[in-house]
Amino acid sequence: MGAEHTGRCQCGAVTFAVTLKQDTVTACHCTTCRRMHAGPYMGVDADSLEFAAGAPVTVYKSSEWATRSFCAKCGTSLAWRANDGSMIEVNLFALDNPPENPLGVEIFIDEKPDTYAFANETHKMTGAEVMALALAGGE
């Protein structure tokens, strides 16, 4: 098991506990993430995610294969989860003490616009590569 963390939304109405698989930071450049976050989504892979009882969490089916969770009061993006539960990605900046590891992976690189670029070297994956990995169970 990875490191245990806590997190919350901007207004504090939603708190959560999460066990991270690893501290590798991933940026998603897909069109949906960029639209929802006004830029790339920065997240970390999780083994488990548990919201506090009664927290005002809204779940939105953002694609045929995944949902996104956010605070119903302030709108803070909290997590992305595959419908089958095999993959969970938690918003890096919703964690109380986010890992300070450098960005390691960029996904949906084929959808990234030319308007921005990260300075460090990363492992880059196209949308097709990400989907193939997801269909293989994240192996």
Secondary structure, DSSP 8 states (H G I E B T S, - for coil): ---EEEEE-SSSS-EEEEEEEEEEEEEE--HHHHHHHTS-EEEEEEEEEEE-TT--EEEEE-SSSEEEEEETTT--EEEEEETTSS-EEEEGGGBSS-----EEEEESGGG--TT---SS--EEE-HHHHHHHHHTT--
